[in-house]
Amino acid sequence: MKFNSSGITDELISTSKKIAKGYETLQEIDTVEVGMTPKELVWKCDKIKMFHYLRETPARCATPVLVSFAMLNRHDVLDLQPDRSLMKKLLDEGLDIYIMDWGYHDKSDRYLTMEDYIDGYMNDAIDFLRKRHNTQKIHKMGICQAGTFSMIYAALYPEKLKTLTTYVAPFDFSDTSCMLYKWPKYIDVDAMVDAMGTIPGEMIDSAFGMLKPSMNIHKYIGVLDSLGDKEKLLNFLRMEKWKFDLPAIPGEMYRKYIKDLFRDNKLVKGEFELGGRKVSLKNVTMPFLNIYATEDNIIPNESTKSVMELIGSKDKKTYAFPGGHIGVFVGGKSQKELAPNVAQWVIDRC
């Protein structure tokens, strides 16, 4: 086999030109903005905030919708840019949207528990909305970890929710083929929490990165072809800015989350307790829309779907989204198909 040195040289020259062009493009970019859909702060407790997305026209559904995102990453991915914004699209479709902001935690928050977040902050925010809109029930949406929290909330406070929608949320942690579910069974989470107090977001993110290491390689190789295009490069930088914005997780909340859910799978077994109360999924009786991503490499599909047989709702539906975990929020198909269908499902039950 002959060694083609000229081909390698040509490739090196081409790559060098792309990098040089990328440097010129970066010089034109002052800031990388995310979360640009207008919103106002309406409620705050400790470091937790709730924002209201501003509408220019009356909502098609007067009952407010409260969205919660996972605590590991910021909710900005739901409003990455105008043409890749789940929040803006839900607004455009006629919903009145609020969003929880879990904030940035430090060592002083190490003793915050799951009870503090679900019985405390989430419940207080929902009570605020009920009073603000003079309604007994609101619509609740929860994404990933916040979908699990919202399901627990729905089981404890079904009288306060008109509907529940979850996106790519884990409920059943029995799938040992998923490394993310297998690792906690061998990790001494008590030692981690006792030693560190709060769990660094970077540590948890590294576990996600190990699920499919080749994705990062392909991502950074692929961006070479976008270095000369300012808009494409901005798309990439917005996602990178969000990905590396990793708040720490309060230790006591993390301890219960890992031990009771990931390790012991208590929620689907009917053994999970919050604040001394047994959480029964049969108490989830409001209409339920359960969205999962068919190509999700983080949350196994069965982890999401299996809850359908355990809840008490008669009006319940699964939505199979053809894409990956993050594509549910930022993909083009999410904007064109998923968000309009979700909004209509809520409006039909307004």
C-alpha positions as a Python dict, from the first residue, in 0.01 Angstrom:
ca = {
    (1, 'M'): (0, 0, 0),
    (2, 'K'): (145, 337, -103),
    (3, 'F'): (163, 621, 147),
    (4, 'N'): (-15, 930, 12),
    (5, 'S'): (176, 1214, 174),
    (6, 'S'): (30, 1477, -59),
    (7, 'G'): (-322, 1390, 53),
    (8, 'I'): (-229, 1435, 419),
    (9, 'T'): (-58, 1765, 339),
    (10, 'D'): (-365, 1891, 155),
    (11, 'E'): (-585, 1797, 450),
    (12, 'L'): (-355, 1978, 695),
    (13, 'I'): (-356, 2289, 478),
    (14, 'S'): (-735, 2279, 448),
    (15, 'T'): (-775, 2238, 825),
    (16, 'S'): (-534, 2523, 895),
    (17, 'K'): (-733, 2752, 666),
    (18, 'K'): (-1058, 2657, 844),
    (19, 'I'): (-904, 2732, 1184),
    (20, 'A'): (-770, 3066, 1061),
    (21, 'K'): (-1111, 3155, 920),
    (22, 'G'): (-1268, 3049, 1249),
    (23, 'Y'): (-1038, 3286, 1438),
    (24, 'E'): (-1151, 3571, 1212),
    (25, 'T'): (-1517, 3480, 1272),
    (26, 'L'): (-1466, 3468, 1649),
    (27, 'Q'): (-1324, 3819, 1635),
    (28, 'E'): (-1663, 3937, 1506),
    (29, 'I'): (-1853, 3786, 1802),
    (30, 'D'): (-1874, 4008, 2111),
    (31, 'T'): (-2106, 3805, 2332),
    (32, 'V'): (-2295, 3477, 2318),
    (33, 'E'): (-2652, 3539, 2432),
    (34, 'V'): (-2896, 3270, 2549),
    (35, 'G'): (-3240, 3293, 2709),
    (36, 'M'): (-3347, 3596, 2506),
    (37, 'T'): (-3727, 3559, 2514),
    (38, 'P'): (-3852, 3846, 2735),
    (39, 'K'): (-3954, 3745, 3087),
    (40, 'E'): (-3998, 3907, 3427),
    (41, 'L'): (-3920, 3794, 3781),
    (42, 'V'): (-4247, 3737, 3970),
    (43, 'W'): (-4147, 3525, 4271),
    (44, 'K'): (-3835, 3453, 4472),
    (45, 'C'): (-3750, 3244, 4777),
    (46, 'D'): (-3388, 3207, 4889),
    (47, 'K'): (-3193, 3137, 4566),
    (48, 'I'): (-3495, 3000, 4382),
    (49, 'K'): (-3676, 3224, 4135),
    (50, 'M'): (-3978, 3203, 3909),
    (51, 'F'): (-4005, 3402, 3587),
    (52, 'H'): (-4307, 3481, 3372),
    (53, 'Y'): (-4257, 3490, 2994),
    (54, 'L'): (-4418, 3802, 2854),
    (55, 'R'): (-4693, 3775, 2594),
    (56, 'E'): (-4803, 4033, 2339),
    (57, 'T'): (-5144, 3873, 2287),
    (58, 'P'): (-5392, 3701, 2521),
    (59, 'A'): (-5320, 3335, 2585),
    (60, 'R'): (-5544, 3071, 2429),
    (61, 'C'): (-5543, 2897, 2767),
    (62, 'A'): (-5596, 3117, 3071),
    (63, 'T'): (-5465, 2858, 3317),
    (64, 'P'): (-5090, 2914, 3372),
    (65, 'V'): (-4822, 2657, 3289),
    (66, 'L'): (-4523, 2615, 3522),
    (67, 'V'): (-4213, 2458, 3365),
    (68, 'S'): (-3927, 2309, 3567),
    (69, 'F'): (-3592, 2192, 3430),
    (70, 'A'): (-3332, 1959, 3580),
    (71, 'M'): (-3110, 2110, 3851),
    (72, 'L'): (-2779, 1999, 3696),
    (73, 'N'): (-2805, 2231, 3397),
    (74, 'R'): (-2967, 2570, 3352),
    (75, 'H'): (-3309, 2607, 3193),
    (76, 'D'): (-3157, 2833, 2923),
    (77, 'V'): (-3149, 2537, 2683),
    (78, 'L'): (-3526, 2570, 2661),
    (79, 'D'): (-3477, 2920, 2518),
    (80, 'L'): (-3142, 2887, 2342),
    (81, 'Q'): (-3217, 3125, 2054),
    (82, 'P'): (-3533, 3254, 1883),
    (83, 'D'): (-3553, 2973, 1625),
    (84, 'R'): (-3455, 2702, 1877),
    (85, 'S'): (-3669, 2792, 2176),
    (86, 'L'): (-3923, 2553, 2321),
    (87, 'M'): (-4046, 2830, 2551),
    (88, 'K'): (-4101, 3081, 2270),
    (89, 'K'): (-4280, 2821, 2060),
    (90, 'L'): (-4515, 2728, 2345),
    (91, 'L'): (-4584, 3099, 2389),
    (92, 'D'): (-4653, 3139, 2018),
    (93, 'E'): (-4894, 2846, 2037),
    (94, 'G'): (-5098, 3025, 2303),
    (95, 'L'): (-4979, 2909, 2647),
    (96, 'D'): (-4912, 3134, 2946),
    (97, 'I'): (-4566, 3015, 3058),
    (98, 'Y'): (-4376, 3046, 3385),
    (99, 'I'): (-4040, 2884, 3456),
    (100, 'M'): (-3858, 2782, 3774),
    (101, 'D'): (-3496, 2890, 3812),
    (102, 'W'): (-3318, 2672, 4068),
    (103, 'G'): (-3026, 2915, 4093),
    (104, 'Y'): (-2663, 2845, 4181),
    (105, 'H'): (-2595, 2661, 4503),
    (106, 'D'): (-2289, 2675, 4728),
    (107, 'K'): (-2169, 2509, 5048),
    (108, 'S'): (-2432, 2691, 5254),
    (109, 'D'): (-2702, 2492, 5070),
    (110, 'R'): (-2560, 2147, 5147),
    (111, 'Y'): (-2845, 2060, 5385),
    (112, 'L'): (-3131, 2139, 5145),
    (113, 'T'): (-3340, 1825, 5096),
    (114, 'M'): (-3574, 1688, 4832),
    (115, 'E'): (-3854, 1790, 5068),
    (116, 'D'): (-3727, 2149, 5053),
    (117, 'Y'): (-3751, 2147, 4674),
    (118, 'I'): (-4081, 1962, 4624),
    (119, 'D'): (-4282, 2036, 4940),
    (120, 'G'): (-4116, 2374, 4977),
    (121, 'Y'): (-4007, 2573, 4673),
    (122, 'M'): (-4215, 2395, 4408),
    (123, 'N'): (-4530, 2391, 4620),
    (124, 'D'): (-4487, 2754, 4725),
    (125, 'A'): (-4438, 2865, 4364),
    (126, 'I'): (-4749, 2675, 4255),
    (127, 'D'): (-4952, 2826, 4540),
    (128, 'F'): (-4833, 3170, 4429),
    (129, 'L'): (-4959, 3103, 4076),
    (130, 'R'): (-5290, 2967, 4200),
    (131, 'K'): (-5344, 3285, 4397),
    (132, 'R'): (-5215, 3514, 4120),
    (133, 'H'): (-5448, 3363, 3861),
    (134, 'N'): (-5735, 3294, 4101),
    (135, 'T'): (-5745, 2927, 4006),
    (136, 'Q'): (-5745, 2603, 4203),
    (137, 'K'): (-5527, 2418, 3953),
    (138, 'I'): (-5238, 2492, 3717),
    (139, 'H'): (-5069, 2302, 3433),
    (140, 'K'): (-4731, 2154, 3528),
    (141, 'M'): (-4445, 2061, 3294),
    (142, 'G'): (-4126, 1891, 3415),
    (143, 'I'): (-3816, 1803, 3215),
    (144, 'C'): (-3570, 1522, 3290),
    (145, 'Q'): (-3498, 1522, 3667),
    (146, 'A'): (-3765, 1789, 3717),
    (147, 'G'): (-4009, 1555, 3546),
    (148, 'T'): (-3943, 1301, 3822),
    (149, 'F'): (-3988, 1572, 4085),
    (150, 'S'): (-4310, 1687, 3916),
    (151, 'M'): (-4446, 1332, 3916),
    (152, 'I'): (-4375, 1305, 4291),
    (153, 'Y'): (-4544, 1642, 4341),
    (154, 'A'): (-4846, 1530, 4139),
    (155, 'A'): (-4884, 1223, 4359),
    (156, 'L'): (-4878, 1434, 4676),
    (157, 'Y'): (-5081, 1734, 4555),
    (158, 'P'): (-5311, 1609, 4277),
    (159, 'E'): (-5575, 1868, 4371),
    (160, 'K'): (-5343, 2150, 4256),
    (161, 'L'): (-5267, 2028, 3902),
    (162, 'K'): (-5495, 2041, 3600),
    (163, 'T'): (-5250, 1847, 3381),
    (164, 'L'): (-4899, 1704, 3405),
    (165, 'T'): (-4655, 1689, 3113),
    (166, 'T'): (-4310, 1533, 3146),
    (167, 'Y'): (-4026, 1527, 2895),
    (168, 'V'): (-3754, 1256, 2892),
    (169, 'A'): (-3804, 1195, 3264),
    (170, 'P'): (-3670, 890, 3452),
    (171, 'F'): (-3915, 700, 3672),
    (172, 'D'): (-3807, 336, 3668),
    (173, 'F'): (-3435, 285, 3741),
    (174, 'S'): (-3425, -94, 3703),
    (175, 'D'): (-3256, -100, 3360),
    (176, 'T'): (-2903, -224, 3441),
    (177, 'S'): (-2801, -200, 3074),
    (178, 'C'): (-2785, 179, 3126),
    (179, 'M'): (-2450, 268, 3283),
    (180, 'L'): (-2602, 581, 3439),
    (181, 'Y'): (-2837, 356, 3636),
    (182, 'K'): (-2572, 94, 3715),
    (183, 'W'): (-2299, 319, 3860),
    (184, 'P'): (-2498, 445, 4164),
    (185, 'K'): (-2531, 89, 4291),
    (186, 'Y'): (-2154, 80, 4341),
    (187, 'I'): (-2088, 439, 4449),
    (188, 'D'): (-2070, 536, 4816),
    (189, 'V'): (-2293, 841, 4787),
    (190, 'D'): (-2287, 895, 5165),
    (191, 'A'): (-1910, 936, 5155),
    (192, 'M'): (-1937, 1176, 4860),
    (193, 'V'): (-2195, 1398, 5029),
    (194, 'D'): (-2027, 1389, 5370),
    (195, 'A'): (-1693, 1485, 5217),
    (196, 'M'): (-1801, 1751, 4967),
    (197, 'G'): (-2130, 1890, 5098),
    (198, 'T'): (-2243, 1995, 4752),
    (199, 'I'): (-2179, 1783, 4443),
    (200, 'P'): (-1997, 1970, 4163),
    (201, 'G'): (-2191, 1983, 3840),
    (202, 'E'): (-1873, 1900, 3648),
    (203, 'M'): (-1849, 1567, 3830),
    (204, 'I'): (-2200, 1464, 3729),
    (205, 'D'): (-2153, 1592, 3375),
    (206, 'S'): (-1842, 1377, 3334),
    (207, 'A'): (-2060, 1070, 3398),
    (208, 'F'): (-2294, 1174, 3117),
    (209, 'G'): (-1991, 1225, 2892),
    (210, 'M'): (-1876, 868, 2951),
    (211, 'L'): (-2206, 724, 2827),
    (212, 'K'): (-2108, 798, 2467),
    (213, 'P'): (-1753, 941, 2452),
    (214, 'S'): (-1743, 948, 2072),
    (215, 'M'): (-2010, 1220, 2066),
    (216, 'N'): (-1765, 1484, 2188),
    (217, 'I'): (-1505, 1382, 1931),
    (218, 'H'): (-1753, 1403, 1644),
    (219, 'K'): (-1891, 1732, 1775),
    (220, 'Y'): (-1558, 1914, 1776),
    (221, 'I'): (-1448, 1767, 1444),
    (222, 'G'): (-1781, 1865, 1290),
    (223, 'V'): (-1757, 2226, 1405),
    (224, 'L'): (-1455, 2279, 1180),
    (225, 'D'): (-1687, 2307, 881),
    (226, 'S'): (-1886, 2582, 1057),
    (227, 'L'): (-1598, 2806, 1162),
    (228, 'G'): (-1639, 3039, 866),
    (229, 'D'): (-2014, 3081, 913),
    (230, 'K'): (-2091, 3326, 1195),
    (231, 'E'): (-2450, 3210, 1250),
    (232, 'K'): (-2360, 2841, 1257),
    (233, 'L'): (-2070, 2913, 1491),
    (234, 'L'): (-2300, 3110, 1721),
    (235, 'N'): (-2539, 2813, 1728),
    (236, 'F'): (-2251, 2594, 1841),
    (237, 'L'): (-2126, 2845, 2101),
    (238, 'R'): (-2471, 2893, 2252),
    (239, 'M'): (-2502, 2520, 2310),
    (240, 'E'): (-2149, 2503, 2453),
    (241, 'K'): (-2218, 2795, 2685),
    (242, 'W'): (-2523, 2616, 2820),
    (243, 'K'): (-2352, 2278, 2843),
    (244, 'F'): (-2069, 2409, 3062),
    (245, 'D'): (-2292, 2616, 3289),
    (246, 'L'): (-2315, 2353, 3563),
    (247, 'P'): (-2459, 2448, 3903),
    (248, 'A'): (-2362, 2241, 4205),
    (249, 'I'): (-2621, 2008, 4360),
    (250, 'P'): (-2708, 2032, 4734),
    (251, 'G'): (-2571, 1723, 4906),
    (252, 'E'): (-2872, 1609, 5108),
    (253, 'M'): (-3104, 1633, 4810),
    (254, 'Y'): (-2853, 1438, 4601),
    (255, 'R'): (-2815, 1171, 4871),
    (256, 'K'): (-3188, 1087, 4870),
    (257, 'Y'): (-3218, 1122, 4494),
    (258, 'I'): (-2943, 868, 4429),
    (259, 'K'): (-3016, 623, 4712),
    (260, 'D'): (-3397, 613, 4699),
    (261, 'L'): (-3445, 645, 4325),
    (262, 'F'): (-3136, 542, 4126),
    (263, 'R'): (-3019, 274, 4368),
    (264, 'D'): (-3334, 136, 4536),
    (265, 'N'): (-3593, 230, 4269),
    (266, 'K'): (-3847, 309, 4539),
    (267, 'L'): (-4080, 530, 4332),
    (268, 'V'): (-4212, 257, 4100),
    (269, 'K'): (-4202, 0, 4383),
    (270, 'G'): (-4443, 214, 4586),
    (271, 'E'): (-4186, 251, 4867),
    (272, 'F'): (-4073, 611, 4815),
    (273, 'E'): (-4147, 857, 5096),
    (274, 'L'): (-4122, 1234, 5111),
    (275, 'G'): (-4155, 1414, 5441),
    (276, 'G'): (-4277, 1097, 5607),
    (277, 'R'): (-4557, 1044, 5350),
    (278, 'K'): (-4575, 748, 5115),
    (279, 'V'): (-4580, 858, 4752),
    (280, 'S'): (-4839, 651, 4563),
    (281, 'L'): (-4840, 690, 4186),
    (282, 'K'): (-5206, 587, 4187),
    (283, 'N'): (-5277, 936, 4325),
    (284, 'V'): (-5162, 1087, 3994),
    (285, 'T'): (-5511, 1125, 3849),
    (286, 'M'): (-5485, 1438, 3635),
    (287, 'P'): (-5441, 1412, 3254),
    (288, 'F'): (-5082, 1307, 3183),
    (289, 'L'): (-4866, 1350, 2871),
    (290, 'N'): (-4541, 1151, 2882),
    (291, 'I'): (-4280, 1246, 2620),
    (292, 'Y'): (-3972, 1032, 2554),
    (293, 'A'): (-3697, 1050, 2292),
    (294, 'T'): (-3660, 735, 2083),
    (295, 'E'): (-3282, 785, 2048),
    (296, 'D'): (-3220, 893, 2408),
    (297, 'N'): (-2875, 773, 2522),
    (298, 'I'): (-2920, 915, 2875),
    (299, 'I'): (-3266, 803, 2988),
    (300, 'P'): (-3376, 458, 2862),
    (301, 'N'): (-3719, 463, 2697),
    (302, 'E'): (-3858, 198, 2934),
    (303, 'S'): (-3750, 408, 3231),
    (304, 'T'): (-3996, 672, 3112),
    (305, 'K'): (-4273, 459, 2962),
    (306, 'S'): (-4318, 208, 3245),
    (307, 'V'): (-4485, 467, 3470),
    (308, 'M'): (-4795, 462, 3248),
    (309, 'E'): (-4918, 138, 3404),
    (310, 'L'): (-4864, 266, 3759),
    (311, 'I'): (-5042, 602, 3764),
    (312, 'G'): (-5411, 652, 3831),
    (313, 'S'): (-5484, 882, 3535),
    (314, 'K'): (-5743, 764, 3285),
    (315, 'D'): (-5654, 1042, 3040),
    (316, 'K'): (-5291, 955, 2968),
    (317, 'K'): (-5078, 950, 2655),
    (318, 'T'): (-4719, 873, 2552),
    (319, 'Y'): (-4548, 1077, 2283),
    (320, 'A'): (-4250, 916, 2108),
    (321, 'F'): (-4022, 1194, 1985),
    (322, 'P'): (-3788, 1079, 1704),
    (323, 'G'): (-3459, 1216, 1833),
    (324, 'G'): (-3218, 1240, 2123),
    (325, 'H'): (-3241, 1367, 2479),
    (326, 'I'): (-3143, 1727, 2400),
    (327, 'G'): (-3315, 1729, 2063),
    (328, 'V'): (-3649, 1735, 2247),
    (329, 'F'): (-3573, 2097, 2339),
    (330, 'V'): (-3360, 2238, 2058),
    (331, 'G'): (-3419, 2032, 1744),
    (332, 'G'): (-3606, 2164, 1442),
    (333, 'K'): (-3862, 1884, 1472),
    (334, 'S'): (-3925, 1993, 1830),
    (335, 'Q'): (-4020, 2341, 1709),
    (336, 'K'): (-4229, 2227, 1412),
    (337, 'E'): (-4412, 1929, 1560),
    (338, 'L'): (-4357, 1859, 1930),
    (339, 'A'): (-4424, 2203, 2080),
    (340, 'P'): (-4745, 2265, 1878),
    (341, 'N'): (-4879, 1920, 1968),
    (342, 'V'): (-4797, 1964, 2337),
    (343, 'A'): (-4956, 2309, 2344),
    (344, 'Q'): (-5272, 2181, 2177),
    (345, 'W'): (-5291, 1888, 2421),
    (346, 'V'): (-5280, 2135, 2712),
    (347, 'I'): (-5527, 2377, 2552),
    (348, 'D'): (-5775, 2092, 2493),
    (349, 'R'): (-5769, 2036, 2871),
    (350, 'C'): (-5761, 2399, 2974),
}
